[in-house]
């Protein structure tokens, strides 16, 4: 992975087809991976988000970054993540997405989960979270599988967001 052009990366918008791709496993843990994660954090913070997955910047690799609740300058990177312990109680909450501006969707997800991943050096990491952080991890892992919040819309959300989605589709077509 080359870090050439990282300064030109930006958050891609729906319906860009790259958002629908299943991402590849990362095998090279090098300075360019770290530089990509740092750039993703910059973009996430500029957009006032709490998480950003590599496909959202057009990089089809299994990486996402997220902020740390209660620590505004802290962030974490998760490489090749998998989720576990998803069979507990669920809750519905509204979610947005930096790649789908002006669209909010009520999504039912497990309240807590565990994540197993690698850090930017390739070391195994595992964490447990609940509430907002667990929801963020699940949302970002969806991106790595090519799934979007629009795929989880209820009929009411489809109606409520129809115009915003049509605007994004028209803008994408140019």
C-alpha positions, 0 to 999 in steps of 0.5 A: 500500500503506497501512501502517495496521494493520501492528501487527496483522499476524500470521503466518497458518497453513495451510490459510488460502487466501491461502497458495495465491495467486500474488502480485502484482508490486509497483510502488509503492516507498514508505514503506509498503512499507518499513514492511511489510518492517520489520514482517515482519522483526519477526514473523520474528524473534519466531517465530525464523525465517530467512525470511518471505514477504508472503503469510504475513502475508496480503499477496499481494505479491511480497516476502520478507525473510530474515536474513543468515547470521552477522549476527543483526541483519541482514536483507534484503528482496527485491521481485519476485524471480526465481531463476536458476541452479537446474540445478546439484547438489541436496541434500535437507534438512529444512525447516519453515515459520512458517505450518505449525508442527510440520511438517517436510518433507525437500525436495530443492533445488538447493544454490546459486542466483542471485536477481534482485530489487529492493530496497525503493527499486526498485533492481535487486539480484542475489546468489548463495548456496549451502546455507542461504541458497539454500534459504531463497530458494527456499522463500520464492519458492515462497510467492510462487507459492502453493506450500507445503512440504506440496506437496513431501512424500514419502509418508513425510512425509505419514504422519509429518505427518498429525496435525499437518496435521489439527490445523491444519485443524481449528483453522483451521475453528474 
